[in-house]
């Protein structure tokens, strides 16, 4: 009788040891994925604050004034060999307007944004942006880093594995 209980205890101890060992190795395998996803996700969450500092010259004007007509802003930003797509007016007098252009050879949803001072019509800068909402380059870069570490389909599988 003691042998049967002893065998059951040793079998249960062996199964428990197997599960603990599997759990340990799975954690070693998955832990780095979760860490990288959490780190890049945290950076992505902080992008509005980082972009505010990084792109302050493109996004804001030094001295606010009365805005010129949007047609004048768009005409000033004219780009040769690019198709005019849209203009996003400055939300406040301290912000710039964005004039979006599409080049024939650019990637899908990739546009050139020309930042125009609405009062002086001075060009504040140009950046390649993503989508018609004009997502700035840093956020696009962090998004791609978070989604797949720039590893293509392998990175996408990695990301899905970490999320699982």
C-alpha positions in Angstrom: 0.0 0.0 0.0 2.8 2.4 0.9 4.4 1.6 -2.5 1.3 2.8 -4.4 1.1 6.0 -2.4 4.8 6.5 -2.8 4.6 5.9 -6.6 1.7 8.4 -6.8 3.6 11.0 -4.9 6.7 10.5 -7.0 4.7 10.7 -10.2 3.0 13.8 -9.0 6.3 15.3 -8.0 7.8 14.4 -11.4 4.8 16.0 -13.2 5.1 19.1 -11.0 8.9 19.3 -11.7 8.2 19.0 -15.4 5.7 21.8 -15.3 8.0 24.0 -13.3 10.9 23.3 -15.7 8.6 24.0 -18.7 7.4 27.2 -17.1 11.0 28.3 -16.5 12.0 27.7 -20.1 8.9 29.3 -21.5 9.6 32.4 -19.3 13.2 32.5 -20.6 11.9 32.4 -24.2 8.9 34.7 -23.9 10.3 37.2 -21.3 12.6 39.1 -23.7 9.7 39.4 -26.2 7.4 40.9 -23.5 10.2 43.2 -22.3 10.8 44.6 -25.8 7.1 45.0 -26.5 6.6 46.8 -23.1 9.6 49.1 -23.7 8.7 50.1 -27.3 5.0 50.5 -26.2 6.1 52.8 -23.5 8.2 54.9 -25.9 5.2 54.9 -28.3 3.0 56.3 -25.5 5.5 59.1 -24.9 5.7 60.2 -28.5 3.5 63.3 -28.2 5.8 64.7 -25.6 8.9 63.7 -27.5 7.6 65.0 -30.8 6.6 68.3 -29.2 10.3 68.9 -28.4 11.9 67.2 -31.4 9.7 68.9 -34.0 9.0 72.2 -32.2 10.4 74.3 -35.1 8.1 72.6 -37.6 5.0 72.5 -35.5 5.0 76.0 -33.9 5.6 79.6 -34.8 7.7 82.1 -32.8 5.4 85.1 -33.1 1.7 84.4 -33.8 -0.2 86.7 -36.1 -3.2 87.0 -38.3 -3.4 84.0 -40.6 -3.2 84.4 -44.4 -5.8 82.7 -46.7 -5.2 78.9 -47.0 -4.8 79.3 -50.8 -1.8 81.5 -50.2 -0.3 79.0 -47.8 -0.8 76.1 -50.2 0.6 78.1 -53.2 3.7 79.0 -51.2 4.4 75.3 -50.3 4.2 74.2 -54.0 6.4 71.2 -54.7 7.6 70.3 -58.2 6.7 66.8 -59.4 4.4 66.3 -56.4 0.6 66.2 -56.3 -1.1 68.5 -53.9 -3.2 66.4 -51.5 -4.6 68.5 -48.6 -4.0 71.3 -46.2 -4.4 71.1 -42.5 -4.9 74.6 -41.1 -3.1 75.7 -38.0 -5.3 74.7 -35.0 -4.1 77.7 -33.0 -2.3 81.0 -33.8 0.9 79.5 -32.3 0.9 76.4 -34.7 1.9 75.9 -38.3 -0.3 74.8 -41.2 0.5 71.5 -42.9 0.4 71.2 -46.7 0.5 67.6 -47.8 1.9 66.4 -51.1 2.1 62.9 -52.7 5.0 62.0 -54.9 4.4 59.3 -57.6 7.2 57.1 -56.3 6.5 57.4 -52.6 5.3 54.5 -50.5 1.5 54.0 -49.9 0.2 56.5 -47.3 3.5 58.3 -47.2 3.3 62.1 -47.9 5.5 65.1 -47.8 4.3 67.7 -45.2 5.4 71.2 -45.7 4.9 73.3 -42.5 3.9 76.9 -43.2 3.8 79.8 -40.8 0.2 80.9 -41.5 0.8 84.6 -40.7 4.2 85.2 -42.4 3.9 82.4 -45.0 7.4 81.3 -44.2 8.3 77.6 -44.7 9.1 76.2 -41.2 10.3 72.8 -42.6 9.4 69.6 -44.4 9.0 66.1 -43.1 7.8 62.8 -44.6 4.6 61.9 -42.7 2.4 58.9 -42.7 -1.3 59.1 -43.5 -3.5 62.1 -44.2 -3.5 62.8 -40.5 0.2 63.6 -40.9 1.8 61.2 -38.3 5.3 62.5 -37.8 8.4 60.4 -38.6 9.3 59.5 -35.0 5.9 58.0 -34.3 5.9 56.1 -37.5 9.4 54.8 -36.7 8.4 53.7 -33.2 5.2 52.1 -34.5 7.2 50.0 -36.9 9.7 49.1 -34.2 6.9 48.1 -31.8 5.0 46.1 -34.4 7.9 44.0 -35.7 11.4 45.3 -34.8 12.0 46.0 -38.5 12.3 42.3 -39.1 9.6 42.0 -41.7 7.3 39.0 -41.4 9.5 37.4 -38.8 9.1 40.5 -36.7 5.4 40.4 -37.1 5.3 36.8 -35.9 7.5 37.8 -33.0 5.1 40.6 -32.1 2.1 38.3 -32.3 3.9 35.7 -30.1 4.7 38.3 -27.5 1.2 39.5 -27.5 -0.1 36.0 -27.0 
